[in-house]
Every structure is written in C-alpha cells, then in structure tokens.
Amino acid sequence: MDKTKTLKFFNDWCKNTLMETLSIEFIDVGEDFLTAKMPVNSSVHQPMGLLHGGATVALAESVGSSATMLFLDPEKFEVRGIEISANHLKSKRAGTVFATAKIIHKGRSLHLWEIRVVDEQDQLISLCKLTNMVLPKRKVND
C-alpha cells in the first residue's frame, strides 16, 4: 500500500461533503486501520461549549466507512453504514480529536469496526462501533 497515495485518495474523496464541512482530514493508514483528525472549536460545539456528540459520531462513521474501502475496489463496490453506537466518555472544548478505525470482523458483505476517538494526550473521548454493508456498485440509472 502506498500510504501517501491512499491518504490523498481519502482526502480528495471528501471534497464538498460533510467531512470537508467538519474539517476532517485523514492522516494515517495501515493494512487494517485508518485515522483521521477533526478540530474541536465552536463549529462542532453543542450549546454548552463542548464537542457535540453528533460531530464525534460523524467523525467516527466517516473514518469507519472509509476504512472499509481499504479492502474494496471502489470501481466495483460501495459501502453503507448500517449501525453505529457511541459511548461518549470525556468532554472536550478545544483542540483536536483523532479517530482510528480498526477492523474487528471482515466478512464478504459486513464489516465491523471499532473506532476510538482520542484527544492530543491519547485520552479516550468516545468509543464507537460501526457496522458497514458492502454492496456491488450500481450504475447511475439503477
């Protein structure tokens, strides 16, 4: 795997999407994991001035769904997140959070990911679990 090329693919893939709106950037990749970061500022806060759980889940699902593509040919397959759960364990007001998706189960049609969201000191902010469904890519007219 060409790490630089793979990260460029994922970052380019996110142009004009929610990931770009949330300033999510893919920063590391390996054979069975993908990591992205997201700044924590007022654009991802809830009214109490803390990182919004929904923004955290959006980061987790973005990383976990993208990570499934590590195992697929994007010309032939698509991914759908079908279930996500999140336990928010620590709050965050400012700085950066990092989400790393690691594969738990890789089947032909279902992938199960654990996504750990941590802060700059590697303190666990949220622990998420995502199930993705792998589908054959449909033609645009289907």
N, C-alpha and C positions, 0 to 999 in steps of 0.2 A: 504494500500500500504506500502510495506517495502522500505523506501527511499534508504537505503544503497544498497539493492539488485537491485533496479531499476536503480540507477546510475551506478552500476557495469555493469549491462546488456548493457546500452547505451555506456559506455566507452569501454567495450570489443568488442562490435559490430563494433566499428570504427577502429579496428586494420587493418593495411595495406590498408587504404583508404585515400582520400583527407583530411578527418578530422584529421587523425594522422599526415599527412604531414604539416598541418597548426597548429598543436599542440592544437587543440580544445579539451577541457575537459568539460564534463557535471558535474555540481557542485550542482545543486538544482532541486528538482522536487516536484510537488504537484498534486492535483486532476485534475487541468486544466491548468498547466503551466510546462515548462521545461526551465532551464537556463544552459548556457554553457559559458565558457570564452575562449579567444584567446589572446596570447601575441602579442603586436604590436612591431615589430622590422624589420630589413631590409628584412627578408624573406617574409613579407607581404606588403612591401612598393611599391609604384609606383616610377618612376624615380625622382620625386621631393622630395622624402624622407618622404612621407605621407602614411598613411594607404590606401591601394588600395581599391577602391570601390568594385571590384570583390571579394576580400578576405572577405570584410564585407558581401557581398551578399552570399558567400559560407557559412559563419558562420550562417547567418540568415536562409538559406534554410536547412542547416544541423540540426539546432535546431527545426525549424518548421516541417520538415518532420519526424524527430524522435519523436516529441511530438504527432503526430497523432498515433504513435504506443502505446501511453498510453491507448488508447481506443480500441485497437485491439488485437486479438490473433495472434502473429507472425507466428504461425504454419498454420493459415488459410488465412491470408490477407497480402497484400503488399501495399506499398504507392508509388505514383508517384507525384512529384511536377509538376503542370501543368502551373502555372503562378506565377511569383514573381515580385514585384515592390519595389523600394527602393528610398527613399529620403535621400541623404547624407547632413546633416545639419551642421556638425562641423568636422574639420580635427583633426587628431591625429598622432603624430610622434613616441611616445614610451609609454610603459606601458602595460595596459591590457584593453580589451573591454569585456563586458558582454552582452550576448544576451538572452532575455527572450521572449519565445513564449507563448502567451495567446490565448486561443480559442475564436473566435468570433462567428463561426457557426459550429455546429457538425451535419451534415446530415449522412445518411447511406453511400453515395458514395462520398460526397465532404466535406472537412473540410477547413475552412477559419481561418487563424491565423494572429495575429498582433505580429510582432517581434520588440521589442525595443532594440537597441544596444546603450549601455551607457558606459561611462568611469568610473574610480575609484571614481569620485566625483558625480556619478549619472547624469552627463550631457549627454543629448541626442546627440549621434553621428549620428545615422541613424534610420529611421523609415521605416519598411518593412511590406509588406503584402504578404502572401503566400496562394495559393490555392492548396490543395492536393486532389488527386483522390485515393479512396480506391478500390483495386481490389482483387478478390479472388486469392489466391496463386496458381500459375501454377506449374505443375510438370516440372522437368528439361527438359524433352524431348518435351514439348509443344512449 
